[in-house]
Amino acid sequence: MRWLWPGIVALIASGVLYACAPRLAGFVSLQRGAAALTLAEQAGSDPTTLAGSIADLRRAAELLPDDPLPLRYLARAYRQSGRLDEAIATLEQAAVLAPQSLLIRQELLLAYKAAGRPELAALLEAELGYVPEQGIAVGDAYLAAADAEHALLWYDRVFQRWPEYKRQLAFRRLLAAIASNDPRAPALLHQAQLILPDFKAPRVGTQKTVVAGAELRWVEDVSLPDAVSGTPLNYPHGGSEGVFWWSGRGSVILEVDQASTYLVRITIRNGDPPPVEVAFGANGQPVHYVSLTDGDDTWSIVEIPLALHPPLASLDVWFLNNDMVNGRDRNAVIGQIEIQKAHRAARIQADKVGHLRRSCARTL
């Protein structure tokens, strides 16, 4: 009987391969379709690329019938193609496969809204038990994940349903509109300036612009009385410095005269206890990380080049490691930010004021 074992093993192996082959092909189709969808979105929803993506994602959904992920990507491709009814049908199918998935039902709610089906949207919203704070929290989650388009959809949804939340939404909607290149951004800036006290948007162009750290505003609600998103970082103590009492993001909105690379110089305190870990970027995208380790309450300058484009941009600072260390509270303090058009390439670095080391090369 021993001579039978090689044949039995071969039969078993062939059966396993036969069973696995469709799933492997499904994963390949899913990966190819998702990549093509991303390229199409970056190119402005190119119809040719979208057609190829839809074909691959349909194939993936057929080969992976128990997996809702291909259906979610397929619905997204349909939506980008303007085929909202098919997007809704696909998401409904995904919701059947994963009835406990909050994310799928959130996407389905947005699809109902985009397709002009308010009754179905209202029913699903009631089923989800949404209150304004929950809708804002969903938008915040998308914004933190750098998905500004979906964040703006959620903020708009709450604003339309509960306009009394305009103060909580003014800064959020503006940031999401800027990051997603939404044409409403200038109008939302005007709205935020009417709603939020002393809201300024410094102008950057050919001349150097100096922005006080206090002009940075919290991107999220913070644990202070009446401190909603958009509250200045100097609240409630006043002064010209912006203080991160908690980890999080602070942003200042800039009116940009012309597209260019700008040299941004941020003055930041070497707080005690060290290290103070911060990241810097624009339009919700961090581009550079700094760890300040001196801990002697002197000031350092971080110098970075950033590409900014009209009409608006957000300049962003993230405080990453708030903590209590041996009874001492670690904070990040921004003194000021200087912005001017870059005429030379400077190595990104931080050093003590008055001893800033630079490695520069003139550009043609």
N, C-alpha and C positions, 0 to 999 in steps of 0.2 A: 504493500500500500504506500510505502514511502515514495515510490516513483510518481504517485499522483500529486504530491504536494506542489511541485513546481507549476503544474498546470492549474491547480486550484488558486495558487497565489497570483498567477498571471490573470486568471479570470477576475479575481477580486480587484486587482489593480486596474484592469481595463474598465471594470464597472465604476470604480471610484473616479477615474479620469473622465469617463463619460458623464457621470453626474456632476463633476466639478466644471467641466468645459463650458457649459452655458453661463455659469456664474462668473467665471474668469472673463469670458467675452463680454458679459454685462458690465463688469467693472471697467474694462477697457473702453467700452462705449461711453460709459458715464464720465470717465476722466477726459476723454476726447471731446465730448459734448460740452462739458463744463468749461474746459479751456477755451473752446471756440466761442462760447457765450460770453466769457469775460473779454475776449478780444473784440467781439462785436459791440459790447457795451462801451468799451474804450474808444471805438471808432465811430460812435454815434449810432449804434444799432444797425450796422450794415446788413441789408436784407440777404445778401448772398451767404455771409457767414452765419447768420441766424438760421437760414434754411438747413445748412449742414449740421448746425448744433441741434436743431429740432429733430432731425432724422436720427442722429446718434442717441439723443436722450429718449426718444420713443423706443429705440431698440433696447436701450438699457432698462427701461421700465418693463418691457416684455420679458427680458432675460432675468430680471430681479423682481418678480411679481410681489414679493412680500416686503420689499424695501421702499419706504416712502421717499427716500432721498432723490432718486431719479425723477420722481413725479414733481418734487419741489423745484428742481432745476428746470424741468420741462415747462412748468407753469410760468416760471420767470422768463423763459425764452418766448413763450406765447405772449406774455404781457409786453415784452419789448417789441414784439411784432405787431402789437395792436389787436391781438386776437383774445380779447378779454373773456369771451364766453368759454373758449377752450381752456384758458387759464383757470377759470373758476371750476369747470368740470374736473380738471386734473387735480386741483387742490382738494376738491370734495372727495375724490378717490383716495388721495393721500390721507385725509382725515379719517376715512373708514379704516385704513390700515393702521393708523396710529391715533386712536381716539383720545388718548391722554396727552397728546402733544400740544402744548400751549402755543408753540411757535407756528405750527401749521394753521391753527385756527386764527391766530393773529394775521397771518398772511392772507387767509381766506377773507377775513373781515375787510382788509384793505382792498382786496380784489372786488368784493361786493360794492364797496364805496366807489372805486374807480369806474366800475361798470354802470353806475347809476341805479343801484338796487338798494335803496335805503331801508326797505322793509326787512330784507334778509340781513342787512348789516345790523339793524336795530335788534333783531332776534338773537343774532350771534353775540352781540355786545351784552345783551341781557343774560344770555347763557353763561358768558364769561364773568359776569358780575362786575364789570368795569365801573370804577369811579374815577374821577379826574386824576387823582394821585397815581392810580395804577397806569392809566394811559400815559402820563408824563414819565413814569418810571420805565415803561417800555421804550419810549423815545430816548430817554437817557441811556438805556442799555445799548441801543443802536448807535447813538452818538459816540459812546465810549469805545465801541467796536469799529469806529471809523466808517460806519454806514450812515452817512448824513442824509441820504435820500429817504431811507425808511424812517429815520428819526424825524425828519420834517413832516412826513405823512402823518405820523402819530401826533406830533405837536399840533398840526393843522386840525386833526380830527378832534382833539380836546378843545381847541380854540373855537371851533365851529359849534360844538355841543355845549360847552361851558365857557362862554365869553367872559364871565366874571373872573376867570383865571388868567387874564391877559398879563398881569404883572409877573406871574410865575413863568409865563411862556415867552415874553417879549425878547429876552436875551437868547433863550434857547433857539427860537425860530430863526433869529438873525444868524447865529453861528451855523446852524444846519444849512441855511440858504446859501451862505458864503461858501461852505465846504462842498456843497453839491452844485455850485454854479447856477443856482436858481435865479431867474431874472427878477424876481421880486425882492432881492436883497436890498437895493436902495430904499424901496418903500418900507421894508421891515426895519431898516435903520431909522427912518423918520418916525415910525411908530414907536420904536424902543426909546427914542429921545423924548417923546411925549410922555411915555409911561414911567420911565425910570429917572429919578432925580439926578441932575448934573451929569447926564450921560454925554460924554464927548467922544468924537471919532477923529483923532489927530490926522492931519493930511501929510503924506510923504511924497516927495518928488525930488526936485533938483537941490533943494536946501536941506541941511541937517534938521531933523526933528528930534526933540527931546521930550520924552514921556515920563512922568513921575510914576514910580512903582504903585502909588495909590490908584492910578487909573486902570490897573488890572482889575478885572471883576471875576467873581466866582462863577464857574460854569455850572455848578450844581448848587442845590440848597445846602446850607451848612447849619451847624448846631448853635445858632445864635438867634435871639428873638427877632422875628420878622426879616431874616436874612435869606431871601430867595436868590435863585440864580440871577446874576446881574448885579449883585451887591458888591461895592468896591472892597478890595482887600484891606483897606485901612479902617473899615467899620469894625467896632464902634468907637475906636480911639482917635480917629482923625490923623492928621499929619500927612506927609508926602510919601511915606514908605508903604509898600504893599507887603502885608504879613500873612504868610500861610500858617494859620494856627492848626490846620489839619492837612493831611495828604489830599491832593486833588489838583485840579487844573484852574488856572487863572488866565484870562485872555483880555487883550485890548483890541478894539476894532480900529482899523486904519483905512482912511480914504486914500487910495493909491492913484496918483496922477498918470503914471506911465509904467508899463511892464519893464522890469529890470531886475538885476541882482542887487540887493541892498546889503550893506554891512550893518549888522545889528550888534551893539555893544551893551551888554546887560551888567549892571553893577549889583553884586549880590554879597551878602554878609557871610563871613566864615563863622557860622553859628556854633555855639557850645550847647550840648555835646556834639562833637563830630561823629561821623561825616554827615554833611548835608548833601543829599542826592537829589538832583533836579534834571529835568529834560526840557529842551526848547524846540520849538517848531512853528509851523504856520498852517492855518486852515485845518487844524485838528490833527496834523501829522507830525509826530516828533521826529526830529532829524539829528539831534545831538544830546548826549548825556554827559553830565559833569558830576564828580564827587569832590566836595570841598572838605579837606581833612585837617586844616589848621586849627579850627575851633578856638580862635583867639579874638573873635568879634571885630576883626579888621574887615576891609572890603576887598573883594576881588572883581575883576572884569572878565566876563566871558564874551568872546568875540566870534560871531558866526555869520556867514553869508546866507541870505535867504532870497529866493526868487518870489517876488510879489507881483500881482497882476491887478489891473483895474477891474471893476470900480472899487472893490472892497477886499480886504484881507483880514484875517485874525492872526495876531501874534500871540503865541501860546507858551505858557510856562507850567510845567508839572512838578509839584513837590511829591517825592516818591517815598520818603521814609520817616514820616512823623512818628514820634515815639517818646515815651518817658524812659530816661536812662539814669539810674541812681537818683531818682527824685527830681531830675532836671528835664524840662520839656524842650524837645528839639523842634525848632521852627525854621522856616526859610523866609528871608527878608530880602525884598527887591528894592534897591534904592532908586534907580532910574534906568531908562532904556534910551539909547541914542540910535537913530536910524538915518543912514545916508546912502546915496548911490555908491556902489563899490567900484573903485577904479583900479583896484589891485586885489590879488588873491592872498588872503591871510590864513595861516594855519589856525584851526580852531583850537583854543586853549584858554585856560584861566590862570591868572597870576595876581599877585598883590598890586594894588593901585600904585603907580609910580615905578613899578618894576615889571611892566608887562613885556614879556618876551614875544617877539614877532618873527615869523619867517615868511617874508613877503617876496613876491615875484611880480614885476610889472606885466600887465597884459597889453596886448596889441590892440 
